[in-house]
Structure formats: structure tokens, C-alpha cells
């Protein structure tokens, strides 16, 4: 596997994006574009990169605005995408990356894999640009959040009195702060995976262990609301192969219920090629779970099935 770091101009016309290309030793069979989740970054997926490149796939991904090396490159605060409506930049930045990778690998089958917040971005991307994709893969996604309305109201109040860049513990508790309530393995992020080493590393990593700004939560709630709207289901390409997978102990997906909601909604909307796998006892990051090799093999099966 060879790794190349490069930069692109964000769709916000202000920031640079830090991106990474992972290439196999031979001519790639296809390209997998990876869209990471909140409070993390692309190079954190190294085991998945290595597995996919060993199977002959090129992997490309960028650190979102307000995340990882993109935030570092722009000397920008972590957990901040921009002004109101900046969720659009996250979607459009994925198209900027796709165009760059498609120029590098013309004619290759092209897959998009989005995890968690990245699955929300990927879902909106597929509704807008699905004609460019061979298939869509959604890891650790979520259905409707009944607390989204309250969250938006609290975001508005926090922004009014403390500003967009304020880090609010109340907003944290209304969003991801309660995810660990069902677990007691010894860290504050046991909801991520049963692998305690991964959890400890996450807590020690400043590019992971941070909270969003008020503006970041505002845009996150917009992503979640929009990718669960009737308009989104109606706009999804009906013949696009879609693979959803998650752990059935993942609180982001309401312990499987939210993921099933998305699966059933896609089927009801007329999407013809939708698959769902829920892993027993799996938590949020199935690519970092104790049974990640099983997850990787199932992912490979889906990719290879859709190469032809």
C-alpha cells in the first residue's frame, strides 16, 4: 500500500481540504471513497485502508472541515464547519474529491462508504450525485431523532447568548453525551466498540476527544434531519445498490431500530437493491470491533458483487 497526501479547495471557497489516497501495489480494480464520522479523521481507518488495498481497491478520503488535518491546515477550530448552511459544503466537498479521484482512475467502478455522520453526508450526496456511484455503503447510520427539534431550539439559544463557537455541555448531552449510558466497560466511549484499546486511544487523541461547537451541532442536526426526510427517500436513485450495516448495540442507530427504519424507508421508496446486516452485540464502529475481520469480509463480498 502506498499513501499520498494531497490538498483540494473546499466548496466553501475559503478552506483547503486535506485528502489521502491509498493505492494497492497493482492496478486497482475500483475506487472506494471513505467519508468519516464526527470527531475523527481519515487516517484513523488504517486497518480498513490496508484490507481494501490488499484486495486491489484504491481508497480515497478527506478530513472534513473542522476535523483532523484539514482543521490543522487551515488553523481552524475543531468541530466548526462554517456559517449557517455549511452542511452543504460537506456534501459538495465529497463531489470535489470524487472528481479528483475519477480523473486519477478514469472508468473504474466507484463506491462511497460513509460512517456515522459521514453516512448522513453520503446519503445526501447519493441523492444528489448517485449517478456517479457504482454502489453506496452506509456504516452506523441513524433514523429520525425525536430529540432533533429540542436540539435545534437549544442550539439557537446557545448561539444567541454564547456565540457560534461556544462548546456547550448541554448540547453534548442532548446529542452524543448519552450514548455511553448503556455501557460500563471502563471508559467514557465504550459505545464505540468492545475493543477497549481502541476506546482508550480515542480518549487520548486530541483529534477525536473534543466536542462540537454550537454551530457544528446546528449543521449536524441539519444533516440528520435532511437525510431522514421524505424528500430524501424520494430523491434516492432506485437502482443504486445500497448496503447498510451496523451493530445491534449501536446507540447511534437506536440499537438497530434506526438502521432498520432507513432500510425499510428505502425499500418503501422503491429502491430495488438494498441490503442490511446487523451484527449481534456490535457497537458503533464495526470497522474497529472485535469481529472486524468478519465485517471486512462482508464488505468485500458486497464490493465484488457489484464490480460487474
TINUZA-797096 format. One record per residue (C-alpha): residue number from 0; residue in three letters; x, y, z. Coordinates in Angstrom, 2 decimals, padded with zeros to 5 digits. Layout:
% residues N
<pt seq="NUM" type="ala" u="X" v="Y" w="Z"/>
...
//
This chain:
% residues 308
<pt seq="0" type="unk" u="000.00" v="000.00" w="000.00"/>
<pt seq="1" type="unk" u="001.28" v="003.43" w="-000.92"/>
<pt seq="2" type="unk" u="-000.13" v="006.56" w="000.71"/>
<pt seq="3" type="unk" u="-000.29" v="010.01" w="-000.90"/>
<pt seq="4" type="unk" u="-001.44" v="013.12" w="000.94"/>
<pt seq="5" type="unk" u="-002.78" v="015.99" w="-001.16"/>
<pt seq="6" type="unk" u="-004.91" v="019.11" w="-000.85"/>
<pt seq="7" type="unk" u="-008.06" v="020.31" w="-002.58"/>
<pt seq="8" type="unk" u="-010.03" v="023.55" w="-002.43"/>
<pt seq="9" type="unk" u="-013.20" v="023.26" w="-000.37"/>
<pt seq="10" type="unk" u="-016.56" v="024.19" w="-001.85"/>
<pt seq="11" type="unk" u="-016.73" v="026.99" w="000.74"/>
<pt seq="12" type="unk" u="-014.10" v="028.85" w="-001.35"/>
<pt seq="13" type="unk" u="-012.19" v="029.61" w="001.84"/>
<pt seq="14" type="unk" u="-010.52" v="026.49" w="003.20"/>
<pt seq="15" type="unk" u="-008.18" v="023.84" w="001.87"/>
<pt seq="16" type="unk" u="-009.07" v="020.17" w="002.33"/>
<pt seq="17" type="unk" u="-006.51" v="017.61" w="003.46"/>
<pt seq="18" type="unk" u="-007.04" v="014.38" w="001.50"/>
<pt seq="19" type="unk" u="-005.42" v="010.95" w="001.31"/>
<pt seq="20" type="unk" u="-005.07" v="008.32" w="-001.41"/>
<pt seq="21" type="unk" u="-004.24" v="004.70" w="-000.55"/>
<pt seq="22" type="unk" u="-003.19" v="002.61" w="-003.55"/>
<pt seq="23" type="unk" u="-002.62" v="-001.13" w="-003.95"/>
<pt seq="24" type="unk" u="000.61" v="-002.45" w="-005.41"/>
<pt seq="25" type="unk" u="-001.18" v="-003.38" w="-008.65"/>
<pt seq="26" type="unk" u="-003.67" v="-001.58" w="-010.91"/>
<pt seq="27" type="unk" u="-006.79" v="-001.02" w="-008.76"/>
<pt seq="28" type="unk" u="-009.99" v="-002.86" w="-009.53"/>
<pt seq="29" type="unk" u="-012.14" v="000.01" w="-008.26"/>
<pt seq="30" type="unk" u="-012.14" v="003.07" w="-006.00"/>
<pt seq="31" type="unk" u="-013.69" v="003.26" w="-002.53"/>
<pt seq="32" type="unk" u="-014.27" v="006.79" w="-001.27"/>
<pt seq="33" type="unk" u="-014.46" v="006.89" w="002.52"/>
<pt seq="34" type="unk" u="-016.46" v="009.59" w="004.33"/>
<pt seq="35" type="unk" u="-015.56" v="009.63" w="008.04"/>
<pt seq="36" type="unk" u="-017.70" v="010.41" w="011.09"/>
<pt seq="37" type="unk" u="-017.73" v="013.24" w="013.61"/>
<pt seq="38" type="unk" u="-014.75" v="013.82" w="015.90"/>
<pt seq="39" type="unk" u="-012.33" v="011.64" w="013.92"/>
<pt seq="40" type="unk" u="-010.31" v="011.64" w="010.68"/>
<pt seq="41" type="unk" u="-009.42" v="009.52" w="007.65"/>
<pt seq="42" type="unk" u="-006.06" v="008.08" w="008.73"/>
<pt seq="43" type="unk" u="-007.79" v="006.56" w="011.77"/>
<pt seq="44" type="unk" u="-009.20" v="003.93" w="009.37"/>
<pt seq="45" type="unk" u="-005.78" v="002.42" w="008.61"/>
<pt seq="46" type="unk" u="-006.83" v="-001.25" w="009.14"/>
<pt seq="47" type="unk" u="-009.68" v="-000.82" w="006.66"/>
<pt seq="48" type="unk" u="-007.42" v="001.00" w="004.20"/>
<pt seq="49" type="unk" u="-004.90" v="-001.81" w="004.40"/>
<pt seq="50" type="unk" u="-007.51" v="-004.53" w="003.94"/>
<pt seq="51" type="unk" u="-009.09" v="-002.87" w="000.92"/>
<pt seq="52" type="unk" u="-005.79" v="-002.14" w="-000.81"/>
<pt seq="53" type="unk" u="-004.69" v="-005.74" w="-000.23"/>
<pt seq="54" type="unk" u="-007.86" v="-006.76" w="-002.08"/>
<pt seq="55" type="unk" u="-006.97" v="-004.48" w="-005.01"/>
<pt seq="56" type="unk" u="-009.04" v="-001.39" w="-004.23"/>
<pt seq="57" type="unk" u="-007.82" v="002.19" w="-004.17"/>
<pt seq="58" type="unk" u="-009.14" v="004.14" w="-001.19"/>
<pt seq="59" type="unk" u="-009.55" v="007.91" w="-001.08"/>
<pt seq="60" type="unk" u="-010.86" v="010.19" w="001.65"/>
<pt seq="61" type="unk" u="-010.59" v="013.67" w="003.11"/>
<pt seq="62" type="unk" u="-010.76" v="015.14" w="006.58"/>
<pt seq="63" type="unk" u="-013.96" v="017.18" w="006.79"/>
<pt seq="64" type="unk" u="-013.97" v="020.87" w="007.58"/>
<pt seq="65" type="unk" u="-013.37" v="021.29" w="011.30"/>
<pt seq="66" type="unk" u="-011.67" v="017.90" w="011.58"/>
<pt seq="67" type="unk" u="-008.19" v="016.42" w="011.71"/>
<pt seq="68" type="unk" u="-005.54" v="017.62" w="009.32"/>
<pt seq="69" type="unk" u="-007.99" v="019.87" w="007.45"/>
<pt seq="70" type="unk" u="-008.58" v="021.90" w="010.62"/>
<pt seq="71" type="unk" u="-004.83" v="021.91" w="011.27"/>
<pt seq="72" type="unk" u="-004.07" v="023.00" w="007.70"/>
<pt seq="73" type="unk" u="-006.44" v="025.96" w="007.97"/>
<pt seq="74" type="unk" u="-005.67" v="026.76" w="011.63"/>
<pt seq="75" type="unk" u="-009.40" v="026.36" w="012.20"/>
<pt seq="76" type="unk" u="-011.26" v="025.26" w="015.35"/>
<pt seq="77" type="unk" u="-012.22" v="021.63" w="015.67"/>
<pt seq="78" type="unk" u="-015.95" v="020.95" w="015.44"/>
<pt seq="79" type="unk" u="-016.76" v="024.01" w="013.30"/>
<pt seq="80" type="unk" u="-017.81" v="023.73" w="009.64"/>
<pt seq="81" type="unk" u="-018.72" v="027.35" w="008.99"/>
<pt seq="82" type="unk" u="-021.69" v="029.70" w="008.98"/>
<pt seq="83" type="unk" u="-025.32" v="028.59" w="008.79"/>
<pt seq="84" type="unk" u="-025.86" v="026.22" w="005.88"/>
<pt seq="85" type="unk" u="-022.30" v="024.91" w="005.88"/>
<pt seq="86" type="unk" u="-023.61" v="021.32" w="005.90"/>
<pt seq="87" type="unk" u="-023.82" v="021.86" w="002.13"/>
<pt seq="88" type="unk" u="-020.03" v="022.20" w="001.97"/>
<pt seq="89" type="unk" u="-019.59" v="018.75" w="003.50"/>
<pt seq="90" type="unk" u="-021.70" v="017.22" w="000.73"/>
<pt seq="91" type="unk" u="-020.14" v="019.24" w="-002.08"/>
<pt seq="92" type="unk" u="-016.61" v="018.55" w="-000.82"/>
<pt seq="93" type="unk" u="-017.27" v="014.86" w="-001.40"/>
<pt seq="94" type="unk" u="-018.06" v="015.61" w="-005.04"/>
<pt seq="95" type="unk" u="-014.86" v="017.64" w="-005.35"/>
<pt seq="96" type="unk" u="-012.94" v="014.62" w="-004.03"/>
<pt seq="97" type="unk" u="-014.80" v="012.23" w="-006.33"/>
<pt seq="98" type="unk" u="-013.99" v="014.28" w="-009.41"/>
<pt seq="99" type="unk" u="-010.32" v="014.34" w="-008.42"/>
<pt seq="100" type="unk" u="-010.20" v="010.58" w="-007.88"/>
<pt seq="101" type="unk" u="-012.16" v="009.86" w="-011.07"/>
<pt seq="102" type="unk" u="-009.57" v="011.82" w="-013.05"/>
<pt seq="103" type="unk" u="-006.85" v="009.72" w="-011.44"/>
<pt seq="104" type="unk" u="-008.70" v="006.43" w="-012.10"/>
<pt seq="105" type="unk" u="-010.93" v="007.01" w="-015.14"/>
<pt seq="106" type="unk" u="-013.56" v="004.39" w="-015.85"/>
<pt seq="107" type="unk" u="-013.11" v="002.48" w="-012.59"/>
<pt seq="108" type="unk" u="-016.15" v="001.36" w="-010.57"/>
<pt seq="109" type="unk" u="-016.72" v="003.89" w="-007.81"/>
<pt seq="110" type="unk" u="-018.04" v="003.14" w="-004.31"/>
<pt seq="111" type="unk" u="-018.88" v="005.57" w="-001.50"/>
<pt seq="112" type="unk" u="-018.66" v="004.35" w="002.11"/>
<pt seq="113" type="unk" u="-019.92" v="006.71" w="004.78"/>
<pt seq="114" type="unk" u="-019.69" v="006.07" w="008.52"/>
<pt seq="115" type="unk" u="-021.87" v="007.73" w="011.19"/>
<pt seq="116" type="unk" u="-022.02" v="011.47" w="010.41"/>
<pt seq="117" type="unk" u="-020.25" v="010.51" w="007.20"/>
<pt seq="118" type="unk" u="-023.21" v="008.26" w="006.40"/>
<pt seq="119" type="unk" u="-025.54" v="011.28" w="006.68"/>
<pt seq="120" type="unk" u="-023.30" v="013.20" w="004.28"/>
<pt seq="121" type="unk" u="-023.09" v="010.19" w="001.96"/>
<pt seq="122" type="unk" u="-026.85" v="009.75" w="001.93"/>
<pt seq="123" type="unk" u="-027.36" v="013.36" w="000.86"/>
<pt seq="124" type="unk" u="-024.55" v="013.00" w="-001.66"/>
<pt seq="125" type="unk" u="-026.12" v="009.89" w="-003.21"/>
<pt seq="126" type="unk" u="-029.49" v="011.63" w="-003.60"/>
<pt seq="127" type="unk" u="-027.72" v="014.44" w="-005.46"/>
<pt seq="128" type="unk" u="-024.90" v="012.66" w="-007.31"/>
<pt seq="129" type="unk" u="-025.88" v="008.99" w="-007.25"/>
<pt seq="130" type="unk" u="-025.36" v="008.70" w="-010.99"/>
<pt seq="131" type="unk" u="-021.61" v="008.75" w="-010.35"/>
<pt seq="132" type="unk" u="-021.69" v="005.82" w="-007.92"/>
<pt seq="133" type="unk" u="-021.49" v="002.09" w="-008.54"/>
<pt seq="134" type="unk" u="-022.91" v="001.48" w="-005.05"/>
<pt seq="135" type="unk" u="-023.42" v="003.15" w="-001.66"/>
<pt seq="136" type="unk" u="-022.32" v="001.70" w="001.69"/>
<pt seq="137" type="unk" u="-023.64" v="003.09" w="004.98"/>
<pt seq="138" type="unk" u="-021.99" v="002.19" w="008.29"/>
<pt seq="139" type="unk" u="-023.51" v="003.12" w="011.64"/>
<pt seq="140" type="unk" u="-026.23" v="005.36" w="010.23"/>
<pt seq="141" type="unk" u="-029.32" v="006.64" w="012.05"/>
<pt seq="142" type="unk" u="-033.01" v="007.17" w="011.53"/>
<pt seq="143" type="unk" u="-035.11" v="010.05" w="012.78"/>
<pt seq="144" type="unk" u="-034.07" v="011.51" w="016.13"/>
<pt seq="145" type="unk" u="-037.06" v="012.55" w="018.28"/>
<pt seq="146" type="unk" u="-034.78" v="014.98" w="020.14"/>
<pt seq="147" type="unk" u="-033.73" v="016.85" w="016.98"/>
<pt seq="148" type="unk" u="-036.35" v="019.58" w="017.43"/>
<pt seq="149" type="unk" u="-035.28" v="020.24" w="021.02"/>
<pt seq="150" type="unk" u="-031.65" v="020.16" w="019.94"/>
<pt seq="151" type="unk" u="-032.23" v="022.84" w="017.31"/>
<pt seq="152" type="unk" u="-034.00" v="025.05" w="019.87"/>
<pt seq="153" type="unk" u="-031.11" v="024.70" w="022.33"/>
<pt seq="154" type="unk" u="-028.59" v="025.40" w="019.56"/>
<pt seq="155" type="unk" u="-030.42" v="028.62" w="018.75"/>
<pt seq="156" type="unk" u="-030.37" v="029.73" w="022.39"/>
<pt seq="157" type="unk" u="-026.69" v="028.86" w="022.86"/>
<pt seq="158" type="unk" u="-025.70" v="030.72" w="019.69"/>
<pt seq="159" type="unk" u="-027.74" v="033.76" w="020.72"/>
<pt seq="160" type="unk" u="-026.16" v="034.08" w="024.16"/>
<pt seq="161" type="unk" u="-022.73" v="032.47" w="023.76"/>
<pt seq="162" type="unk" u="-021.93" v="032.57" w="020.04"/>
<pt seq="163" type="unk" u="-021.38" v="030.03" w="017.26"/>
<pt seq="164" type="unk" u="-018.01" v="028.85" w="018.55"/>
<pt seq="165" type="unk" u="-019.17" v="028.07" w="022.08"/>
<pt seq="166" type="unk" u="-018.70" v="024.49" w="023.30"/>
<pt seq="167" type="unk" u="-021.89" v="023.63" w="025.19"/>
<pt seq="168" type="unk" u="-022.07" v="020.67" w="027.57"/>
<pt seq="169" type="unk" u="-025.87" v="020.79" w="027.30"/>
<pt seq="170" type="unk" u="-025.70" v="020.31" w="023.53"/>
<pt seq="171" type="unk" u="-023.25" v="017.48" w="024.03"/>
<pt seq="172" type="unk" u="-025.61" v="015.75" w="026.47"/>
<pt seq="173" type="unk" u="-028.56" v="016.16" w="024.07"/>
<pt seq="174" type="unk" u="-026.61" v="014.53" w="021.22"/>
<pt seq="175" type="unk" u="-023.79" v="012.06" w="021.82"/>
<pt seq="176" type="unk" u="-023.41" v="012.56" w="025.57"/>
<pt seq="177" type="unk" u="-025.90" v="009.87" w="026.49"/>
<pt seq="178" type="unk" u="-024.58" v="007.16" w="024.20"/>
<pt seq="179" type="unk" u="-022.44" v="005.58" w="026.90"/>
<pt seq="180" type="unk" u="-025.29" v="005.18" w="029.39"/>
<pt seq="181" type="unk" u="-025.89" v="001.56" w="028.37"/>
<pt seq="182" type="unk" u="-022.26" v="000.50" w="028.77"/>
<pt seq="183" type="unk" u="-019.88" v="000.13" w="031.69"/>
<pt seq="184" type="unk" u="-016.61" v="-001.30" w="030.37"/>
<pt seq="185" type="unk" u="-014.38" v="001.32" w="031.95"/>
<pt seq="186" type="unk" u="-014.18" v="004.30" w="029.57"/>
<pt seq="187" type="unk" u="-016.48" v="007.17" w="028.59"/>
<pt seq="188" type="unk" u="-016.64" v="005.96" w="024.98"/>
<pt seq="189" type="unk" u="-017.42" v="002.27" w="025.37"/>
<pt seq="190" type="unk" u="-020.32" v="002.79" w="022.96"/>
<pt seq="191" type="unk" u="-017.80" v="002.99" w="020.09"/>
<pt seq="192" type="unk" u="-016.52" v="-000.60" w="020.24"/>
<pt seq="193" type="unk" u="-015.93" v="-003.55" w="022.56"/>
<pt seq="194" type="unk" u="-012.20" v="-003.15" w="021.84"/>
<pt seq="195" type="unk" u="-011.06" v="-001.27" w="024.93"/>
<pt seq="196" type="unk" u="-007.70" v="-000.44" w="023.37"/>
<pt seq="197" type="unk" u="-009.48" v="001.50" w="020.61"/>
<pt seq="198" type="unk" u="-011.56" v="003.33" w="023.22"/>
<pt seq="199" type="unk" u="-008.51" v="004.32" w="025.24"/>
<pt seq="200" type="unk" u="-006.69" v="005.51" w="022.11"/>
<pt seq="201" type="unk" u="-009.72" v="007.60" w="021.14"/>
<pt seq="202" type="unk" u="-009.73" v="009.35" w="024.51"/>
<pt seq="203" type="unk" u="-006.02" v="010.12" w="024.23"/>
<pt seq="204" type="unk" u="-006.34" v="011.53" w="020.71"/>
<pt seq="205" type="unk" u="-006.95" v="015.32" w="020.57"/>
<pt seq="206" type="unk" u="-008.36" v="014.95" w="017.04"/>
<pt seq="207" type="unk" u="-011.07" v="012.68" w="018.49"/>
<pt seq="208" type="unk" u="-011.66" v="013.68" w="022.08"/>
<pt seq="209" type="unk" u="-013.31" v="017.07" w="021.55"/>
<pt seq="210" type="unk" u="-016.87" v="018.42" w="021.42"/>
<pt seq="211" type="unk" u="-018.52" v="020.26" w="018.55"/>
<pt seq="212" type="unk" u="-019.15" v="023.98" w="018.60"/>
<pt seq="213" type="unk" u="-022.74" v="025.20" w="018.77"/>
<pt seq="214" type="unk" u="-022.57" v="025.88" w="015.03"/>
<pt seq="215" type="unk" u="-021.22" v="022.37" w="014.43"/>
<pt seq="216" type="unk" u="-024.18" v="020.82" w="016.24"/>
<pt seq="217" type="unk" u="-026.52" v="023.07" w="014.26"/>
<pt seq="218" type="unk" u="-025.16" v="021.69" w="010.98"/>
<pt seq="219" type="unk" u="-025.04" v="018.11" w="012.28"/>
<pt seq="220" type="unk" u="-028.75" v="018.30" w="013.13"/>
<pt seq="221" type="unk" u="-029.44" v="019.66" w="009.67"/>
<pt seq="222" type="unk" u="-027.64" v="016.70" w="008.11"/>
<pt seq="223" type="unk" u="-029.56" v="014.21" w="010.23"/>
<pt seq="224" type="unk" u="-032.93" v="015.84" w="009.60"/>
<pt seq="225" type="unk" u="-032.44" v="016.18" w="005.85"/>
<pt seq="226" type="unk" u="-031.22" v="012.63" w="005.26"/>
<pt seq="227" type="unk" u="-034.32" v="011.28" w="007.04"/>
<pt seq="228" type="unk" u="-036.86" v="013.48" w="005.27"/>
<pt seq="229" type="unk" u="-039.47" v="012.20" w="002.80"/>
<pt seq="230" type="unk" u="-037.72" v="014.30" w="000.16"/>
<pt seq="231" type="unk" u="-034.50" v="012.39" w="000.65"/>
<pt seq="232" type="unk" u="-036.13" v="008.99" w="000.27"/>
<pt seq="233" type="unk" u="-037.93" v="010.18" w="-002.88"/>
<pt seq="234" type="unk" u="-034.71" v="011.53" w="-004.40"/>
<pt seq="235" type="unk" u="-032.62" v="008.38" w="-003.93"/>
<pt seq="236" type="unk" u="-031.76" v="006.55" w="-007.19"/>
<pt seq="237" type="unk" u="-033.97" v="003.50" w="-007.32"/>
<pt seq="238" type="unk" u="-031.44" v="001.17" w="-008.97"/>
<pt seq="239" type="unk" u="-028.41" v="002.11" w="-006.85"/>
<pt seq="240" type="unk" u="-027.12" v="-000.85" w="-004.79"/>
<pt seq="241" type="unk" u="-027.08" v="000.12" w="-001.10"/>
<pt seq="242" type="unk" u="-025.54" v="-001.82" w="001.79"/>
<pt seq="243" type="unk" u="-026.37" v="-000.76" w="005.35"/>
<pt seq="244" type="unk" u="-024.55" v="-002.34" w="008.28"/>
<pt seq="245" type="unk" u="-024.30" v="-001.62" w="011.97"/>
<pt seq="246" type="unk" u="-024.02" v="-003.25" w="015.37"/>
<pt seq="247" type="unk" u="-027.29" v="-004.07" w="017.07"/>
<pt seq="248" type="unk" u="-025.81" v="-002.48" w="020.23"/>
<pt seq="249" type="unk" u="-025.06" v="000.81" w="018.44"/>
<pt seq="250" type="unk" u="-026.85" v="003.68" w="020.22"/>
<pt seq="251" type="unk" u="-026.45" v="005.98" w="017.18"/>
<pt seq="252" type="unk" u="-028.75" v="003.64" w="015.25"/>
<pt seq="253" type="unk" u="-031.09" v="003.17" w="018.24"/>
<pt seq="254" type="unk" u="-029.75" v="-000.36" w="018.78"/>
<pt seq="255" type="unk" u="-030.71" v="-001.40" w="015.27"/>
<pt seq="256" type="unk" u="-034.16" v="000.21" w="015.14"/>
<pt seq="257" type="unk" u="-033.00" v="003.38" w="013.40"/>
<pt seq="258" type="unk" u="-030.97" v="001.46" w="010.82"/>
<pt seq="259" type="unk" u="-033.97" v="-000.76" w="010.06"/>
<pt seq="260" type="unk" u="-036.07" v="002.38" w="009.71"/>
<pt seq="261" type="unk" u="-033.73" v="003.65" w="007.00"/>
<pt seq="262" type="unk" u="-033.64" v="000.24" w="005.28"/>
<pt seq="263" type="unk" u="-037.43" v="-000.06" w="005.27"/>
<pt seq="264" type="unk" u="-037.84" v="003.54" w="004.14"/>
<pt seq="265" type="unk" u="-035.58" v="002.94" w="001.16"/>
<pt seq="266" type="unk" u="-037.46" v="-000.21" w="000.21"/>
<pt seq="267" type="unk" u="-040.81" v="001.57" w="000.51"/>
<pt seq="268" type="unk" u="-039.44" v="004.40" w="-001.67"/>
<pt seq="269" type="unk" u="-038.80" v="001.88" w="-004.45"/>
<pt seq="270" type="unk" u="-035.07" v="001.31" w="-004.06"/>
<pt seq="271" type="unk" u="-034.58" v="-002.14" w="-005.54"/>
<pt seq="272" type="unk" u="-031.15" v="-003.25" w="-004.29"/>
<pt seq="273" type="unk" u="-030.94" v="-002.60" w="-000.56"/>
<pt seq="274" type="unk" u="-029.17" v="-004.92" w="001.89"/>
<pt seq="275" type="unk" u="-028.95" v="-004.76" w="005.68"/>
<pt seq="276" type="unk" u="-026.66" v="-006.54" w="008.14"/>
<pt seq="277" type="unk" u="-026.92" v="-006.04" w="011.91"/>
<pt seq="278" type="unk" u="-024.07" v="-007.60" w="013.89"/>
<pt seq="279" type="unk" u="-025.07" v="-009.14" w="017.25"/>
<pt seq="280" type="unk" u="-023.54" v="-007.23" w="020.19"/>
<pt seq="281" type="unk" u="-021.65" v="-004.95" w="017.78"/>
<pt seq="282" type="unk" u="-021.37" v="-001.31" w="018.76"/>
<pt seq="283" type="unk" u="-020.88" v="001.84" w="016.67"/>
<pt seq="284" type="unk" u="-017.56" v="001.37" w="014.87"/>
<pt seq="285" type="unk" u="-017.90" v="-002.05" w="013.28"/>
<pt seq="286" type="unk" u="-014.61" v="-001.49" w="011.42"/>
<pt seq="287" type="unk" u="-012.97" v="-001.30" w="014.87"/>
<pt seq="288" type="unk" u="-014.98" v="-004.09" w="016.52"/>
<pt seq="289" type="unk" u="-013.70" v="-007.40" w="017.87"/>
<pt seq="290" type="unk" u="-015.17" v="-009.12" w="014.79"/>
<pt seq="291" type="unk" u="-013.89" v="-006.57" w="012.28"/>
<pt seq="292" type="unk" u="-012.47" v="-009.30" w="010.03"/>
<pt seq="293" type="unk" u="-016.00" v="-010.65" w="009.54"/>
<pt seq="294" type="unk" u="-017.16" v="-007.10" w="008.79"/>
<pt seq="295" type="unk" u="-014.36" v="-006.63" w="006.26"/>
<pt seq="296" type="unk" u="-015.19" v="-009.90" w="004.51"/>
<pt seq="297" type="unk" u="-018.87" v="-008.97" w="004.21"/>
<pt seq="298" type="unk" u="-017.89" v="-005.59" w="002.84"/>
<pt seq="299" type="unk" u="-015.62" v="-007.29" w="000.30"/>
<pt seq="300" type="unk" u="-018.46" v="-009.58" w="-000.74"/>
<pt seq="301" type="unk" u="-020.69" v="-006.58" w="-001.45"/>
<pt seq="302" type="unk" u="-017.97" v="-004.73" w="-003.36"/>
<pt seq="303" type="unk" u="-017.09" v="-007.72" w="-005.53"/>
<pt seq="304" type="unk" u="-020.74" v="-008.49" w="-006.23"/>
<pt seq="305" type="unk" u="-021.16" v="-005.01" w="-007.66"/>
<pt seq="306" type="unk" u="-017.96" v="-004.87" w="-009.69"/>
<pt seq="307" type="unk" u="-019.73" v="-006.48" w="-012.64"/>
//
